Amino acid sequence: MAKMYGKAAIESEEQQKRRWQIELEFVQCLSNPNYLNFLAQRGFFKDQSFINYLKYLQYWKEPDYAKYLMYPMCLYFLDLLQYEHFRREIVNSQCCKFIDDQAILQWQHYTRKRIKLIENVTAAQQQQQQLQQQQQANGVEAATGGEAAAATPNVNGAAATADGQAAATALQPVQTQAGNPQQQQQINGLASAANIKLELN
């Protein structure tokens, strides 16, 4: 144990990788109260070098390192080990057993509550997303309906204008030359017959 926290000043890349793996494994062992009791009974918590090593291990609380921990409770015990009172009390077997029982209860009940909380949050987020999508869809439908309603009078107006122009053309008196009355009379007769036919239709 003493060699583990008495690391050399200069390390190769392979040695740094090896040290990182050892420290990862060791800091996670701190989540076991029985292991803490083992260290306390053997006097490690009275060694100032080991206490300094525990302070050094606090870098595992940073998010970039904490994401590699499988047992995050070890960080809680790492914080407790910074206090002399806890290091002194953990040597007591009864204290160790009480902490171990509380940890087990935490894992049993908190995990279920945590899962239920996550499920509730996820359901609420999904419901909110569905509501937003529905509101967006309703807005698009309203905008499309308004554009169609605005375009309809223009189409009807254009059709009415075209029909009016055609009728005016059909009803317009026929202009002929004044020098031929007989031809003008025949053409006017045809125009009158066409007007009567339009009225009947």
C-alpha positions in Angstrom: 0.0 0.0 0.0 2.8 2.4 0.9 4.4 1.9 -2.6 1.1 2.7 -4.2 0.8 6.3 -3.0 4.6 6.9 -3.0 4.7 7.4 -6.8 7.8 8.5 -8.7 8.3 12.1 -9.9 8.8 11.1 -13.6 6.7 8.4 -15.2 6.5 7.0 -18.7 3.2 6.9 -20.6 2.8 3.2 -19.8 3.4 3.9 -16.1 0.9 6.7 -16.0 -1.7 4.4 -17.6 -0.9 1.7 -15.0 -1.2 4.2 -12.1 -4.5 5.5 -13.4 -5.9 2.0 -13.5 -4.7 1.3 -10.0 -6.1 4.5 -8.6 -9.4 3.9 -10.4 -9.7 0.5 -8.7 -8.6 1.7 -5.3 -10.9 4.7 -5.1 -13.9 2.5 -6.0 -12.9 0.1 -3.1 -13.6 3.0 -0.8 -17.3 2.5 -1.4 -17.1 -0.6 0.9 -17.3 0.3 4.6 -15.7 -3.1 5.5 -12.7 -2.2 3.5 -12.4 1.2 5.2 -12.6 -0.7 8.6 -9.8 -3.0 7.4 -7.6 0.0 6.5 -8.4 1.7 9.9 -7.6 -1.3 12.0 -4.2 -1.6 10.3 -3.3 2.0 11.0 -3.3 3.5 7.5 -5.5 6.4 8.5 -2.8 7.4 11.0 -0.2 7.7 8.3 0.1 11.3 7.1 1.4 10.1 3.7 -1.7 8.0 3.2 -3.9 10.9 4.3 -2.2 13.1 1.7 -2.9 10.4 -0.9 -6.6 10.5 0.0 -6.6 14.3 -0.6 -4.8 13.7 -4.0 -7.5 11.2 -5.0 -10.2 13.9 -4.9 -9.5 14.6 -8.6 -11.9 11.7 -9.2 -14.7 14.0 -8.3 -14.2 16.0 -11.5 -16.7 15.0 -14.3 -13.9 14.0 -16.7 -12.8 11.3 -14.3 -16.0 10.5 -12.4 -17.7 9.2 -15.5 -15.4 6.1 -15.3 -16.6 5.2 -11.8 -19.0 2.2 -11.5 -19.6 2.9 -7.8 -20.1 6.6 -7.4 -20.8 6.2 -3.7 -17.0 5.9 -3.2 -16.8 9.7 -3.7 -19.0 10.2 -0.7 -16.7 8.1 1.5 -13.7 9.8 0.0 -15.1 13.1 1.3 -15.7 11.5 4.7 -12.1 10.3 4.9 -10.9 13.8 4.7 -12.2 14.3 8.3 -10.1 13.0 11.2 -13.2 12.2 13.3 -14.5 9.8 10.6 -11.1 8.1 10.2 -11.0 7.6 13.9 -14.6 6.2 14.2 -14.5 3.8 11.2 -12.0 1.6 13.2 -15.0 0.6 15.3 -16.7 -2.6 13.9 -20.2 -1.5 15.1 -19.8 1.8 13.3 -18.7 0.0 10.2 -21.7 -2.4 10.4 -24.1 0.5 10.8 -22.7 2.3 7.7 -22.8 -0.9 5.7 -26.5 -1.5 6.6 -27.4 2.1 5.6 -25.5 1.7 2.3 -27.5 -1.5 1.5 -30.8 0.3 2.4 -29.7 3.2 0.1 -29.1 0.8 -2.8 -32.4 -1.0 -2.3 -34.7 2.0 -1.9 -33.0 4.9 -3.6 -32.4 3.0 -6.8 -36.1 2.2 -7.2 -37.1 5.8 -6.4 -34.4 7.1 -8.8 -35.7 4.9 -11.6 -39.3 6.0 -11.0 -38.2 9.7 -10.9 -36.3 9.3 -14.2 -39.4 7.6 -15.8 -41.6 10.4 -14.7 -39.3 13.1 -16.1 -39.0 11.2 -19.4 -42.8 10.9 -19.7 -43.2 14.6 -19.0 -40.6 15.5 -21.6 -42.3 13.3 -24.2 -45.7 14.8 -23.4 -44.3 18.3 -23.8 -42.7 17.5 -27.1 -46.0 16.0 -28.4 -47.9 19.1 -27.3 -45.3 21.4 -29.1 -45.6 19.3 -32.3 -49.4 19.5 -32.2 -49.3 23.2 -31.7 -46.9 23.6 -34.7 -49.1 21.4 -36.9 -52.2 23.4 -36.0 -50.3 26.6 -36.8 -49.3 25.3 -40.3 -52.9 24.2 -41.0 -54.3 27.6 -40.0 -51.8 29.4 -42.2 -52.5 27.1 -45.2 -56.3 27.6 -44.8 -55.9 31.4 -44.7 -53.9 31.4 -47.9 -56.4 29.2 -49.7 -59.3 31.4 -48.6 -57.5 34.5 -49.8 -56.8 32.9 -53.2 -60.4 31.7 -53.9 -62.0 35.2 -54.5 -59.3 36.0 -57.0 -60.0 32.8 -59.0 -63.8 33.4 -58.9 -63.3 37.1 -59.8 -61.1 36.2 -62.8 -63.7 33.6 -64.0 -66.6 36.2 -63.6 -64.5 38.8 -65.6 -63.9 36.3 -68.4 -67.6 35.4 -68.6 -68.6 39.0 -68.6 -66.2 39.8 -71.4 -67.5 36.9 -73.5 -71.1 38.0 -73.0 -70.3 41.6 -73.8 -68.6 40.4 -77.0 -71.6 38.3 -78.0 -74.1 41.1 -77.3 -72.0 43.9 -78.9 -73.9 45.4 -81.9 -72.3 44.5 -85.2 -70.7 47.5 -87.0 -71.1 47.4 -90.8 -70.6 49.9 -93.5 -73.4 52.4 -94.0 -73.4 52.0 -97.8 -75.1 48.5 -97.7 -78.5 48.7 -95.8 -79.6 45.2 -96.9 -76.5 43.5 -95.6 -76.7 45.5 -92.4 -80.3 44.4 -91.9 -79.4 40.7 -92.4 -76.5 40.9 -89.9 -78.6 42.7 -87.3 -81.2 39.9 -87.7 -78.6 37.3 -87.0 -77.4 39.3 -83.9 -81.0 39.5 -82.6 -81.4 35.7 -83.0 -78.2 35.1 -81.1 -79.3 37.4 -78.3 -82.6 35.5 -78.0 -80.7 32.2 -77.8 -78.4 33.5 -75.1 -81.4 34.7 -73.0 -83.1 31.3 -73.4 -79.9 29.6 -72.2 
